[in-house]
Amino acid sequence: MAGRYADHAAVVGAARDFSYREVLADSHRIARLVDAKLPPAGRAGVLLPHDHRMPAALLGVLRAGRAYVPLDARYPADRLALIASDAELDAIITIPGLVPLCREACGDVPILDANEAAAGDAPLPPLPASDVVAYLLHTSGSTGRPKAVVQTQGNLVHQAARYAGALGLTPADRLTLVASISFDAALMDLFGALLSGAAIAPVDLRETSVAELPDVMQQRRLTVLHTTPAVFRAMLGAAQHARFPTIRAVDLGGERVRADDVAAFDQRFEP
């Protein structure tokens, strides 16, 4: 996709867009760094803000043939510590501002600066096979201790392609990325978009209120909204007069969808 759409927006940020060329270059830089610092089949924690830096970091770990373990910077330190311990991390990719949280939660696990470049002009590692582990996602722990769900790169590509096909994603699309990367809902949007030539727009609902979401979607010209029914209802309730002229599809998941959600969609969104 980066070869076809080098100058096309891959990540739609709050301040500016980031092209496929930029995201690819960043992901290759991360891949070289990870390949130099981690053992084969190593596991890299990714502790970054919910912004434009996240996609390149995840793609970089995957390109290096290692597994990534998402560490949501908004989680309490004790939950991050539990995940890091269970995953037996070899390193954590982060930024200087989050190093104190890394140390508090993950002790002496080696830290890789997401802005660092690998020494020299190291070649990219070989392309990983489809059965290489892509990531470990931990369950919420609501029924006990959180458990890691393991997924391969081949299955991740299949999941992304299925989602992209279901929504008919094209390079003209721009998707919201509301869900934390600690949840598989985020993976469908992130990889479904980037494997379709579309763009992803990270939106942190701890910094952007649901009442502001309609304006954000219009300003960034987003076309697909993927969120939970609870957020969908809260947004429509908080912004009662908002319209959504750029949105062509709404995907609700994670909990039960009600008949009044469908009625609200019919009433508030374009045909």
VOZAVEX-847259 format. One record per residue: residue number from 0; x, y, z of N, C-alpha, C in turn. Coordinates in Angstrom, 2 decimals, decimal comma. Example, Ala and Ser with C-alpha at 12.3 -4.5 7.8 and 13.67 -1.06 7.14 Angstrom:
 pos    n_c1    n_c2    n_c3   ca_c1   ca_c2   ca_c3    c_c1    c_c2    c_c3
   0   13,19   -5,69    7,80   12,30   -4,50    7,80   13,20   -3,30    7,80
   1   12,85   -2,25    7,08   13,67   -1,06    7,14   12,90    0,03    7,87
This chain:
 pos    n_c1    n_c2    n_c3   ca_c1   ca_c2   ca_c3    c_c1    c_c2    c_c3
   0    0,82   -1,21    0,00    0,00    0,00    0,00    0,86    1,27    0,00
   1    1,97    1,22    0,74    2,86    2,38    0,77    3,49    2,62   -0,59
   2    3,73    1,54   -1,34    4,26    1,70   -2,68    3,26    2,34   -3,63
   3    1,99    2,00   -3,44    0,95    2,54   -4,33    0,51    3,95   -3,92
   4    0,50    4,20   -2,61   -0,10    5,44   -2,11    0,87    6,19   -1,20
   5    2,10    6,36   -1,67    3,16    6,92   -0,83    2,79    8,27   -0,23
   6    2,14    9,12   -0,99    1,82   10,47   -0,52    0,42   10,58    0,06
   7   -0,29    9,47    0,08   -1,66    9,44    0,62   -1,58    9,42    2,15
   8   -2,53   10,05    2,82   -2,55   10,04    4,29   -2,76    8,63    4,82
   9   -1,90    8,21    5,73   -2,06    6,92    6,41   -2,61    7,13    7,81
  10   -2,14    8,18    8,48   -2,60    8,51    9,83   -3,03    9,98    9,82
  11   -4,27   10,21   10,24   -4,82   11,56   10,30   -4,68   12,05   11,73
  12   -3,70   12,91   11,99   -3,45   13,40   13,33   -4,22   14,66   13,65
  13   -4,15   15,08   14,90   -4,86   16,29   15,32   -4,23   17,53   14,68
  14   -2,90   17,52   14,55   -2,20   18,69   14,00   -1,94   18,56   12,51
  15   -1,61   17,34   12,04   -1,34   17,15   10,62   -1,50   15,69   10,26
  16   -1,51   15,42    8,96   -1,59   14,05    8,48   -0,18   13,49    8,28
  17   -0,10   12,17    8,37    1,17   11,47    8,16    0,98   10,51    6,98
  18    1,86   10,62    6,00    1,70    9,86    4,76    2,13    8,41    4,93
  19    1,73    7,60    3,96    2,19    6,21    3,94    3,71    6,15    3,87
  20    4,32    7,05    3,12    5,79    7,08    3,04    6,40    7,31    4,42
  21    5,84    8,24    5,18    6,37    8,55    6,52    6,17    7,38    7,48
  22    4,99    6,80    7,46    4,71    5,68    8,37    5,58    4,49    8,03
  23    5,76    4,23    6,73    6,63    3,12    6,32    8,06    3,34    6,78
  24    8,58    4,56    6,60    9,96    4,85    7,02   10,11    4,68    8,53
  25    9,13    5,15    9,30    9,19    5,00   10,75    9,11    3,54   11,16
  26    8,25    2,78   10,49    8,12    1,37   10,84    9,40    0,60   10,53
  27   10,07    0,96    9,44   11,34    0,30    9,11   12,42    0,66   10,13
  28   12,41    1,90   10,59   13,37    2,31   11,62   13,14    1,50   12,90
  29   11,88    1,36   13,29   11,56    0,56   14,48   11,93   -0,90   14,27
  30   11,69   -1,42   13,07   12,01   -2,82   12,78   13,50   -3,09   12,93
  31   14,33   -2,16   12,42   15,78   -2,34   12,55   16,22   -2,28   14,02
  32   15,61   -1,36   14,76   15,94   -1,23   16,18   15,56   -2,49   16,94
  33   14,36   -2,98   16,71   13,88   -4,19   17,39   14,72   -5,39   17,01
  34   15,06   -5,49   15,72   15,86   -6,63   15,27   17,24   -6,62   15,91
  35   17,78   -5,42   16,16   19,11   -5,31   16,76   19,10   -5,58   18,26
  36   17,98   -5,31   18,92   17,94   -5,35   20,38   17,24   -6,58   20,96
  37   16,36   -7,21   20,21   15,58   -8,32   20,75   16,02   -9,65   20,19
  38   15,92  -10,71   20,97   16,25  -12,04   20,45   15,19  -12,50   19,45
  39   15,51  -13,50   18,62   14,48  -14,06   17,75   13,28  -14,53   18,58
  40   12,08  -14,33   18,07   10,85  -14,67   18,78   10,68  -13,86   20,06
  41   11,39  -12,73   20,16   11,25  -11,88   21,34    9,91  -11,17   21,37
  42    9,61  -10,58   22,54    8,35   -9,88   22,75    8,62   -8,44   23,17
  43    8,01   -7,52   22,45    8,22   -6,10   22,72    6,94   -5,47   23,25
  44    7,00   -4,94   24,46    5,89   -4,14   24,94    5,87   -2,82   24,19
  45    4,68   -2,31   23,90    4,54   -1,02   23,21    3,71   -0,11   24,10
  46    4,39    0,87   24,71    3,75    1,81   25,64    3,90    3,21   25,05
  47    2,88    3,63   24,32    2,92    4,91   23,61    1,58    5,62   23,75
  48    1,55    6,93   23,54    0,27    7,62   23,52   -0,61    7,11   22,39
  49   -1,91    7,36   22,52   -2,88    6,94   21,50   -2,87    7,98   20,38
  50   -1,78    7,94   19,58   -1,63    8,95   18,54   -0,90    8,38   17,33
  51   -0,33    9,25   16,49    0,27    8,83   15,23    1,49    7,93   15,40
  52    2,10    7,91   16,58    3,29    7,09   16,78    2,99    5,60   16,90
  53    1,77    5,30   17,31    1,41    3,91   17,58    1,45    3,01   16,33
  54    0,83    3,39   15,21    0,83    2,47   14,06    2,23    2,08   13,59
  55    3,14    3,05   13,49    4,49    2,74   13,01    5,21    1,79   13,96
  56    5,00    1,96   15,27    5,65    1,09   16,25    5,15   -0,35   16,11
  57    3,84   -0,52   15,99    3,29   -1,88   15,86    3,75   -2,52   14,56
  58    3,70   -1,75   13,47    4,15   -2,30   12,19    5,63   -2,64   12,22
  59    6,41   -1,83   12,93    7,84   -2,09   13,02    8,15   -3,39   13,75
  60    7,45   -3,62   14,85    7,65   -4,88   15,60    7,26   -6,07   14,73
  61    6,13   -5,94   14,02    5,69   -7,03   13,15    6,69   -7,27   12,03
  62    7,20   -6,18   11,44    8,17   -6,32   10,35    9,45   -7,00   10,80
  63    9,79   -6,82   12,08   10,98   -7,48   12,63   10,73   -8,93   13,00
  64    9,50   -9,39   12,84    9,19  -10,79   13,14    9,07  -11,09   14,62
  65    8,86  -10,05   15,42    8,66  -10,23   16,86    7,19  -10,00   17,19
  66    6,82  -10,36   18,41    5,44  -10,17   18,86    5,36   -8,89   19,68
  67    4,32   -8,12   19,46    4,12   -6,94   20,29    3,08   -7,21   21,36
  68    3,26   -6,53   22,48    2,33   -6,62   23,62    1,88   -5,20   23,93
  69    0,63   -4,84   23,62    0,19   -3,47   23,86    0,08   -3,15   25,34
  70    0,63   -2,01   25,73    0,56   -1,53   27,11   -0,08   -0,15   27,07
  71   -1,33   -0,08   27,43   -2,08    1,18   27,36   -1,59    2,13   28,44
  72   -1,07    3,28   28,03   -0,52    4,24   29,00   -1,58    4,78   29,93
  73   -2,86    4,55   29,62   -3,94    5,02   30,48   -4,30    4,00   31,55
  74   -3,68    2,80   31,50   -3,96    1,77   32,50   -3,21    2,06   33,80
  75   -3,74    1,58   34,93   -3,00    1,68   36,20   -1,68    0,91   36,11
  76   -0,71    1,36   36,88    0,62    0,73   36,84    0,57   -0,74   37,24
  77   -0,33   -1,09   38,18   -0,35   -2,49   38,62   -0,86   -3,42   37,53
  78   -1,80   -2,94   36,70   -2,26   -3,78   35,59   -1,16   -3,91   34,52
  79   -0,48   -2,82   34,25    0,64   -2,89   33,30    1,71   -3,85   33,80
  80    1,96   -3,83   35,10    2,97   -4,72   35,69    2,56   -6,18   35,51
  81    1,28   -6,46   35,71    0,79   -7,83   35,56    0,95   -8,31   34,12
  82    0,60   -7,45   33,16    0,71   -7,82   31,75    2,18   -8,03   31,37
  83    3,04   -7,11   31,79    4,46   -7,21   31,46    5,08   -8,48   32,02
  84    4,69   -8,82   33,25    5,23  -10,02   33,89    4,73  -11,28   33,19
  85    3,45  -11,31   32,89    2,87  -12,49   32,24    3,45  -12,70   30,85
  86    3,70  -11,60   30,12    4,20  -11,70   28,75    5,71  -11,95   28,69
  87    6,41  -11,79   29,80    7,86  -11,97   29,85    8,54  -11,12   28,76
  88    8,33   -9,83   28,84    8,81   -8,91   27,83   10,33   -8,88   27,76
  89   10,83   -8,73   26,54   12,27   -8,57   26,33   12,66   -7,10   26,30
  90   11,71   -6,23   25,99   11,96   -4,78   25,95   10,63   -4,07   25,85
  91   10,66   -2,75   26,09    9,47   -1,92   25,95    9,81   -0,74   25,06
  92    9,00   -0,52   24,04    9,15    0,64   23,16    8,29    1,77   23,72
  93    8,90    2,91   24,00    8,16    4,01   24,61    8,82    5,33   24,23
  94    8,37    6,40   24,85    8,95    7,73   24,65    9,46    8,23   25,99
  95   10,37    9,21   26,00   10,95    9,67   27,28    9,92   10,06   28,32
  96    8,83   10,68   27,91    7,84   11,13   28,88    7,13   10,01   29,62
  97    7,19    8,78   29,07    6,52    7,64   29,70    7,49    6,68   30,38
  98    8,77    7,04   30,37    9,77    6,17   31,03    9,48    5,98   32,52
  99    9,10    7,03   33,28    8,77    6,81   34,69    7,67    5,78   34,90
 100    6,63    5,81   34,05    5,57    4,81   34,15    6,11    3,43   33,82
 101    6,98    3,33   32,83    7,61    2,05   32,49    8,37    1,48   33,68
 102    9,16    2,33   34,32    9,96    1,87   35,45    9,08    1,45   36,63
 103    8,02    2,23   36,87    7,12    1,90   37,97    6,41    0,58   37,74
 104    5,98    0,36   36,49    5,17   -0,83   36,20    6,01   -2,04   35,82
 105    7,13   -1,81   35,14    7,85   -2,93   34,53    9,26   -3,11   35,04
 106    9,64   -2,37   36,07   10,94   -2,58   36,70   12,10   -2,35   35,76
 107   12,99   -3,35   35,65   14,22   -3,18   34,88   14,15   -3,76   33,47
 108   12,93   -3,95   32,95   12,82   -4,40   31,55   13,50   -3,35   30,66
 109   14,37   -3,75   29,74   15,05   -2,78   28,88   14,07   -1,89   28,12
 110   14,45   -0,62   27,99   13,59    0,37   27,33   14,21    0,79   26,00
 111   13,39    0,81   24,96   13,81    1,30   23,64   13,07    2,59   23,36
 112   13,81    3,63   23,02   13,21    4,92   22,69   12,59    4,84   21,30
 113   11,29    5,13   21,22   10,59    5,04   19,93   11,17    5,98   18,90
 114   11,94    6,98   19,34   12,54    7,94   18,41   13,96    7,56   17,99
 115   14,48    6,49   18,57   15,87    6,10   18,32   16,00    5,40   16,98
 116   17,12    5,55   16,34   17,42    4,83   15,11   18,42    3,73   15,41
 117   18,31    2,61   14,71   19,28    1,53   14,88   20,64    2,00   14,38
 118   21,68    1,46   14,98   23,05    1,86   14,61   23,35    1,51   13,16
 119   23,97    2,45   12,46   24,38    2,19   11,09   23,19    2,03   10,14
 120   23,48    1,56    8,96   22,44    1,31    7,95   22,15   -0,19    7,91
 121   21,69   -0,71    9,01   21,43   -2,14    9,09   20,33   -2,53    8,10
 122   20,48   -3,69    7,46   19,44   -4,12    6,53   18,18   -4,50    7,30
 123   17,06   -4,47    6,63   15,83   -4,93    7,25   15,90   -6,43    7,47
 124   15,31   -6,91    8,55   15,29   -8,36    8,76   14,46   -9,05    7,69
 125   14,61  -10,36    7,52   13,81  -11,08    6,52   12,31  -10,93    6,84
 126   11,51  -11,00    5,81   10,06  -10,95    6,02    9,63  -12,15    6,86
 127    8,82  -11,92    7,89    8,38  -13,03    8,75    7,37  -13,92    8,04
 128    7,33  -15,17    8,46    6,35  -16,12    7,92    4,98  -15,86    8,54
 129    3,95  -16,41    7,93    2,59  -16,14    8,39    2,27  -16,78    9,74
 130    3,06  -17,81   10,12    2,78  -18,46   11,40    3,57  -17,86   12,57
 131    4,31  -16,78   12,31    5,03  -16,08   13,39    4,00  -15,34   14,25
 132    4,21  -15,38   15,56    3,28  -14,70   16,47    3,32  -13,20   16,25
 133    2,14  -12,59   16,10    2,04  -11,15   15,86    1,90  -10,37   17,15
 134    1,05  -10,84   18,05    0,79  -10,08   19,27    0,22  -10,96   20,37
 135    0,28  -10,43   21,58   -0,39  -11,02   22,74   -1,32   -9,95   23,31
 136   -2,61  -10,23   23,30   -3,59   -9,33   23,91   -4,12   -9,97   25,18
 137   -4,16   -9,21   26,25   -4,62   -9,75   27,52   -6,09   -9,44   27,76
 138   -6,80  -10,45   28,26   -8,21  -10,28   28,59   -8,35   -9,32   29,76
 139   -9,59   -8,88   30,00   -9,83   -7,88   31,04   -9,58   -8,40   32,44
 140   -9,67   -9,72   32,62   -9,52  -10,28   33,97  -10,78  -10,22   34,79
 141  -11,91   -9,94   34,16  -13,17   -9,82   34,90  -13,60  -11,13   35,53
 142  -13,12  -12,25   34,98  -13,46  -13,56   35,55  -12,26  -14,20   36,24
 143  -11,26  -13,41   36,53  -10,06  -13,94   37,18   -8,83  -13,22   36,67
 144   -7,68  -13,87   36,72   -6,44  -13,26   36,27   -6,46  -13,07   34,75
 145   -6,04  -11,89   34,26   -5,99  -11,69   32,81   -5,14  -12,74   32,11
 146   -5,59  -13,18   30,95   -4,89  -14,21   30,19   -4,51  -13,64   28,83
 147   -3,39  -14,10   28,31   -2,91  -13,62   27,01   -3,55  -14,42   25,88
 148   -4,10  -13,72   24,90   -4,61  -14,32   23,67   -3,55  -14,09   22,59
 149   -3,10  -15,17   21,97   -2,00  -15,10   21,01   -2,55  -15,21   19,59
 150   -2,03  -14,37   18,70   -2,48  -14,37   17,31   -1,27  -14,36   16,38
 151   -1,37  -15,05   15,25   -0,28  -15,08   14,28   -0,44  -13,95   13,26
 152    0,65  -13,68   12,54    0,60  -12,64   11,52   -0,38  -13,00   10,40
 153   -0,41  -14,27   10,00   -1,33  -14,68    8,95   -2,78  -14,48    9,34
 154   -3,11  -14,82   10,58   -4,49  -14,64   11,05   -4,83  -13,17   11,19
 155   -3,85  -12,34   11,58   -4,09  -10,90   11,68   -4,41  -10,32   10,30
 156   -3,66  -10,71    9,29   -3,92  -10,25    7,93   -5,31  -10,70    7,47
 157   -5,64  -11,94    7,79   -6,97  -12,47    7,41   -8,08  -11,68    8,09
 158   -7,92  -11,41    9,37   -8,93  -10,64   10,11   -9,09   -9,24    9,52
 159   -7,97   -8,60    9,20   -8,01   -7,25    8,63   -8,68   -7,27    7,26
 160   -8,35   -8,26    6,45   -8,93   -8,36    5,10  -10,43   -8,63    5,17
 161  -10,85   -9,45    6,10  -12,28   -9,75    6,25  -13,04   -8,48    6,64
 162  -12,49   -7,72    7,58  -13,13   -6,47    8,02  -13,17   -5,45    6,89
 163  -12,05   -5,32    6,17  -12,00   -4,37    5,06  -13,00   -4,74    3,98
 164  -13,14   -6,04    3,72  -14,09   -6,49    2,72  -15,53   -6,25    3,14
 165  -15,81   -6,48    4,42  -17,18   -6,29    4,93  -17,62   -4,83    4,82
 166  -16,68   -3,91    5,04  -17,00   -2,48    4,99  -16,72   -1,87    3,62
 167  -16,12   -2,66    2,72  -15,78   -2,13    1,41  -14,79   -0,99    1,48
 168  -13,76   -1,14    2,32  -12,80   -0,05    2,51  -11,99    0,19    1,25
 169  -11,74    1,47    0,97  -10,94    1,88   -0,18   -9,99    2,99    0,27
 170   -9,05    3,40   -0,59   -8,15    4,50   -0,24   -8,87    5,83    0,03
 171  -10,14    5,92   -0,31  -10,89    7,15   -0,05  -11,40    7,22    1,39
 172  -11,27    6,13    2,14  -11,82    6,07    3,49  -10,85    6,58    4,55
 173  -11,46    7,11    5,62  -10,73    7,53    6,82  -11,50    6,99    8,02
 174  -10,84    6,15    8,81  -11,51    5,45    9,90  -11,14    6,05   11,25
 175  -12,11    6,09   12,16  -11,80    6,45   13,54  -11,05    5,31   14,21
 176  -10,09    5,65   15,05   -9,44    4,66   15,91   -9,69    5,11   17,34
 177  -10,82    4,68   17,88  -11,24    5,07   19,22  -10,79    4,05   20,25
 178  -10,89    2,77   19,91  -10,58    1,70   20,86   -9,09    1,68   21,20
 179   -8,78    1,30   22,43   -7,40    1,10   22,85   -6,78   -0,04   22,06
 180   -5,49    0,05   21,77   -4,83   -1,05   21,06   -4,75   -2,30   21,91
 181   -5,15   -2,21   23,17   -5,22   -3,40   24,01   -6,46   -4,24   23,71
 182   -7,33   -3,76   22,82   -8,53   -4,48   22,44   -8,48   -4,80   20,95
 183   -9,02   -5,98   20,58   -8,94   -6,37   19,17   -9,79   -5,49   18,27
 184  -10,74   -4,73   18,84  -11,52   -3,81   18,01  -10,61   -2,80   17,32
 185   -9,53   -2,40   17,99   -8,60   -1,44   17,39   -7,84   -2,06   16,22
 186   -7,60   -3,36   16,28   -6,81   -4,01   15,23   -7,56   -4,03   13,91
 187   -8,87   -4,22   13,97   -9,66   -4,24   12,74   -9,56   -2,91   12,02
 188   -9,68   -1,82   12,79   -9,61   -0,49   12,18   -8,20   -0,19   11,70
 189   -7,22   -0,40   12,56   -5,84   -0,04   12,23   -5,34   -0,79   11,01
 190   -5,38   -2,13   11,07   -4,82   -2,92    9,98   -5,79   -3,01    8,80
 191   -7,09   -3,00    9,07   -8,05   -2,98    7,97   -7,87   -1,75    7,10
 192   -7,61   -0,60    7,75   -7,40    0,65    7,00   -6,08    0,62    6,25
 193   -4,98    0,32    6,95   -3,66    0,44    6,35   -3,39   -0,61    5,28
 194   -4,10   -1,74    5,32   -3,95   -2,75    4,28   -4,92   -2,50    3,12
 195   -5,66   -1,38    3,19   -6,60   -1,01    2,12   -6,23    0,31    1,47
 196   -5,14    0,93    1,91   -4,78    2,24    1,39   -5,58    3,36    2,01
 197   -6,37    3,05    3,05   -7,18    4,05    3,73   -6,35    4,70    4,85
 198   -6,97    5,63    5,56   -6,29    6,33    6,64   -6,97    6,03    7,97
 199   -6,19    6,14    9,04   -6,70    5,92   10,39   -6,55    7,21   11,18
 200   -7,55    7,51   12,02   -7,52    8,74   12,81   -7,64    8,38   14,29
 201   -6,50    8,33   15,01   -6,57    8,03   16,45   -7,28    9,14   17,21
 202   -8,25    8,75   18,03   -8,99    9,71   18,86   -9,02    9,16   20,28
 203   -8,43    9,89   21,21   -8,36    9,48   22,61   -9,55   10,09   23,35
 204  -10,50    9,24   23,75  -11,71    9,74   24,39  -11,49   10,21   25,82
 205  -10,26   10,10   26,31   -9,93   10,70   27,60   -9,46   12,13   27,43
 206   -9,17   12,49   26,20   -8,77   13,87   25,91   -9,81   14,60   25,06
 207  -10,54   13,84   24,25  -11,61   14,39   23,42  -12,94   13,90   23,96
 208  -13,83   14,79   24,32  -15,12   14,38   24,87  -16,02   13,84   23,76
 209  -17,00   13,03   24,15  -17,93   12,49   23,15  -18,69   13,61   22,46
 210  -18,91   14,72   23,16  -19,61   15,86   22,55  -18,79   16,49   21,43
 211  -17,47   16,33   21,50  -16,58   16,91   20,47  -16,38   15,98   19,28
 212  -16,77   14,71   19,42  -16,52   13,73   18,37  -17,10   14,14   17,01
 213  -18,36   14,63   16,95  -18,89   15,01   15,63  -18,03   16,06   14,92
 214  -17,54   17,05   15,68  -16,69   18,07   15,07  -15,36   17,48   14,60
 215  -14,80   16,56   15,41  -13,55   15,91   15,03  -13,73   15,12   13,74
 216  -14,83   14,39   13,64  -15,08   13,58   12,45  -15,26   14,44   11,21
 217  -15,91   15,59   11,37  -16,11   16,47   10,23  -14,81   17,17    9,83
 218  -14,05   17,64   10,84  -12,80   18,34   10,55  -11,79   17,43    9,85
 219  -11,74   16,17   10,27  -10,78   15,23    9,68  -11,36   14,46    8,50
 220  -12,60   14,77    8,15  -13,29   14,15    7,01  -13,31   12,63    7,13
 221  -13,70   12,15    8,30  -13,74   10,71    8,54  -14,97   10,11    7,89
 222  -14,82    8,87    7,43  -15,90    8,21    6,70  -16,49    7,00    7,42
 223  -15,74    6,42    8,35  -16,21    5,23    9,07  -16,05    5,45   10,56
 224  -17,13    5,25   11,29  -17,11    5,34   12,75  -17,29    3,95   13,33
 225  -16,31    3,50   14,10  -16,38    2,20   14,78  -16,24    2,45   16,27
 226  -17,27    2,11   17,02  -17,23    2,33   18,46  -18,24    1,43   19,14
 227  -18,36    1,56   20,45  -19,35    0,78   21,20  -20,70    1,49   21,17
 228  -21,79    0,74   21,32  -23,10    1,39   21,40  -23,17    2,43   22,52
 229  -22,50    2,19   23,64  -22,55    3,14   24,76  -21,95    4,49   24,35
 230  -20,81    4,47   23,66  -20,19    5,71   23,20  -21,07    6,37   22,13
 231  -21,63    5,56   21,26  -22,51    6,07   20,20  -23,69    6,82   20,81
 232  -24,34    6,22   21,82  -25,49    6,87   22,46  -25,06    8,14   23,19
 233  -23,93    8,07   23,88  -23,45    9,23   24,63  -23,13   10,38   23,69
 234  -22,55   10,07   22,54  -22,22   11,10   21,57  -23,48   11,77   21,03
 235  -24,46   10,98   20,65  -25,69   11,55   20,09  -26,47   12,34   21,15
 236  -26,38   11,88   22,41  -27,05   12,60   23,48  -26,38   13,91   23,82
 237  -25,03   13,93   23,76  -24,28   15,13   24,12  -24,26   16,16   23,00
 238  -24,41   15,69   21,76  -24,39   16,60   20,60  -25,69   16,40   19,82
 239  -26,78   16,87   20,40  -28,11   16,53   19,89  -28,41   17,12   18,53
 240  -27,72   18,18   18,15  -28,02   18,80   16,87  -26,93   18,53   15,83
 241  -25,98   17,70   16,20  -24,87   17,41   15,27  -25,33   16,56   14,11
 242  -24,72   16,79   12,95  -24,93   15,96   11,78  -23,58   15,35   11,39
 243  -23,63   14,37   10,52  -22,41   13,62   10,20  -22,29   13,48    8,68
 244  -22,03   14,58    8,00  -22,07   14,56    6,53  -20,99   13,71    5,88
 245  -19,87   13,45    6,57  -18,77   12,70    5,93  -18,85   11,20    6,21
 246  -19,62   10,80    7,23  -19,66    9,39    7,63  -20,55    8,59    6,69
 247  -19,99    7,49    6,14  -20,77    6,63    5,25  -21,15    5,31    5,91
 248  -20,47    4,94    7,01  -20,75    3,66    7,67  -20,46    3,78    9,16
 249  -21,33    3,14    9,96  -21,13    3,06   11,40  -21,08    1,60   11,79
 250  -20,05    1,21   12,53  -19,89   -0,16   13,01  -19,95   -0,13   14,53
 251  -20,97   -0,76   15,10  -21,12   -0,83   16,55  -20,80   -2,24   17,02
 252  -19,99   -2,34   18,07  -19,62   -3,66   18,57  -19,19   -3,61   20,02
 253  -19,02   -4,79   20,60  -18,54   -4,89   21,97  -19,64   -5,09   23,00
 254  -20,87   -4,76   22,62  -22,01   -4,94   23,51  -23,27   -4,93   22,65
 255  -24,41   -5,16   23,29  -25,66   -5,30   22,56  -26,07   -4,00   21,86
 256  -26,47   -4,13   20,60  -27,03   -3,02   19,85  -28,55   -3,08   19,97
 257  -29,18   -1,93   20,27  -30,63   -1,89   20,47  -31,33   -1,31   19,24
 258  -32,63   -1,53   19,18  -33,42   -1,01   18,06  -33,35    0,52   18,00
 259  -33,30    1,16   19,18  -33,25    2,63   19,15  -31,90    3,14   18,64
 260  -30,85    2,32   18,70  -29,57    2,71   18,09  -29,72    2,79   16,57
 261  -30,41    1,81   16,01  -30,62    1,79   14,56  -31,51    2,96   14,15
 262  -32,55    3,24   14,96  -33,43    4,37   14,68  -32,66    5,69   14,73
 263  -31,77    5,82   15,70  -30,97    7,05   15,83  -30,03    7,20   14,63
 264  -29,46    6,07   14,20  -28,59    6,09   13,01  -29,38    6,57   11,79
 265  -30,57    6,01   11,59  -31,40    6,38   10,44  -31,76    7,87   10,46
 266  -31,98    8,39   11,65  -32,43    9,78   11,80  -31,29   10,79   11,69
 267  -30,12   10,45   12,22  -29,07   11,45   12,38  -27,99   11,39   11,27
 268  -27,90   10,28   10,57  -26,84   10,14    9,57  -27,39   10,23    8,15
 269  -26,50   10,55    7,23  -26,90   10,70    5,83  -27,36    9,37    5,23
 270  -28,22    9,40    4,21  -28,72    8,17    3,60  -27,60    7,25    3,12
